[in-house]
Amino acid sequence: MPILSVVIPVYGADSCVPELCKRLQKSLSSITQDYEIILVEDRSPDTSWLKIVKETELDSRVRGVRLSRNFGQHRAITAGLDVADGDWVVVMDCDLQDPPEAIPELYNKALEGYHIVMASFEERKESWVRQSISKVFWFILSRLAGFDFDFKNGNFRIMSRLVVQNFRKYREQLRLLGGIN
């Protein structure tokens, strides 16, 4: 069983995959050589799958999962969590807005006794329209749930094996990883 797994949903990111893998390998190697990178291709219309296959040929610690159709980001994450074997599992986006270089910091914080450590965006690299929609979504969800969600928290996080095993038990059709705090 690897110490670390990294689960990444991939859609429309063929230009990012090689750089992502290179930066992940460097970052993860600073922690351990016992890791796996799981790239879940969500039936992207570009050549993402071909790039993933190439990465699996270059490094046996890189695994590719290809979904039968486009299911969406959170179901792709679920598919990756279902096959992740690590004692600790990192979830991050594929577009490099989540810096792989931050994983050692998340890991070290988790080792202090936390089951989930989430990264927060200081500044999101999205249009003001997308940021505004995101803020409104999280505001409404917070009011409906009776719990304050921070819109600066994305998918970038590390979770213990225990959290992942419990997450696997819940199979809701509508999934939202950011709703798990």
N, C-alpha and C positions, 0 to 999 in steps of 0.2 A: 504494500500500500504506500503510495507516495505521500510525502509530507504535505505538499502543496498541489492543489489543482487550480487552474484558472479557467473559468467558463466565460466564453465570449460569443454573443450572438452576432452573426455576420450578415449584413444585407447592404448591397450597393457599396462595397468597400474593397473592391479588388485592388485599388491603388494603395490601400493601407496595409493589407495582409503581410507582405514581406517585411516592412518596417516594423509593424506591430510585433511580429514573431522575433525579430532581431533584438528589439528593445526588451521584450519579455524575457528572452533567454539570458540576456545580460543581467537584468534585474533579479530574476529568480536564482541564477547561479551564485549571486552574492549571499543568498540564504542557504541554499542546498542544491545538490545535483539531482535530488530525488523529487522531481516535479512532473506535472503533465499540463499541457496546454490543450484545451478542448475548444475547437472552433466549430460553432453550430451554424451551418449555412442555411438560411431561411428562404431558400429558393430565390435568390437574388437574380435580377435580370442581366447582370454583368458576368464577368469571368471569375468571380470570387471563389467558386468551387475549384476551378483549375488551380488557382493560387494556393488554396488550402491543400490540395493533393500534393502539390510540389513541396510545400513545407513539411508534410508528413514523410515525404521521401528523404528530405534533408536531415530530419531529426525524429527519431522514434518516440520522443516524448510529446510530440505534437500529434493530436488526434483530430480527425475530421468527422463530423456528424452532419449528414445532409437530410433535411426534412423533405417529406413527400410533396409538400406545397408550402406556400407562404402562410405561416400561422401567426406571425407577429413576434415582436421582441420578447415579450414575457413568456410566451410558450417556448420559444427557442431557448431562453435561459433555463426553463424547467427541464427541457430535454437534456441540456448540458449537465444540470444538477443531478439528473437521474443516472448519469454514467460516470460522474466524478467520483474518484476513489480516494481523494486526499483527506488527511486529518484536518486540514484547513482548506477552505474553498474561497477563492476570490472570484467575484463577478465584476465584469467591467465591460464598457462599450468598445466597439472596434475602431472608432474614428480617431483614436489617439487624444481625445479630449481628457480621458482618464489616463494620466501618465503612468506607465508601467514602473517607472522609477520610484513611485510612492508605495509600491507593494511592501518593501522591507519595513517601512514605517508602520503600515497597517498591521503587518505580521507581528512586529515587536510589541505594539500596543495590545494586540489580542493575547499575546503571551503573558500579559499582566493580569489575566484572569477574566477577560471579556469573551463572550460567545459571538458577539457581532460588533464589528468596528466599521463605521461608515465614513466615507470621505465626503466632504462638502465642497461645493464649488465656491471659490472666492468671486470669480467672475465667469459667467457662462459665455461661451463663444457661439451664441445664437443670435438671430435677429431680435429686435425689440418686440416684434409681433409674437414670435414663438415664446419669448420670455414672458410676455404679458399673458398669453394663453395658459402657460404653465402655472403662473402665479394664481390665476383665476381658478384653474382646475384644483390645485392644492388647497386653496381657500375654501372652495365648496366642499371638497372631500373632508376637510378638517371639521367643518360645521356639521356635516351629515354624520361623521363618525364620532364626534364629541372628543376628538383628540387632535392636538395641533401637529400637523405635518410640516416639515421644513422643506420648502421648494428647492432649497440649495442642495438637498440630498438627492443624489441620483442612484444609479445601480451600483456604483463603485463601492465595494465593501468586501470584507473578509468575514467568513462565518465558520464556526466550529463544525465538526462532523455531526455533533448532536443536533445543531440547528438544521443542517441539511437533511438529516434523517427525518426530522419532524416535518420539515417543509414538504418532503416527498409524500407524506401521508395525505396532504390536502390537495385535491384534484379539481378545484373550482374551474369552471370554464373561463371566467374572467379573472385573470391573474394580474397582479401589480406588485412587483418586488419592492418598489419604493414604499408600499403601504406596510411593510414589515419593519417595524422599528424595534 
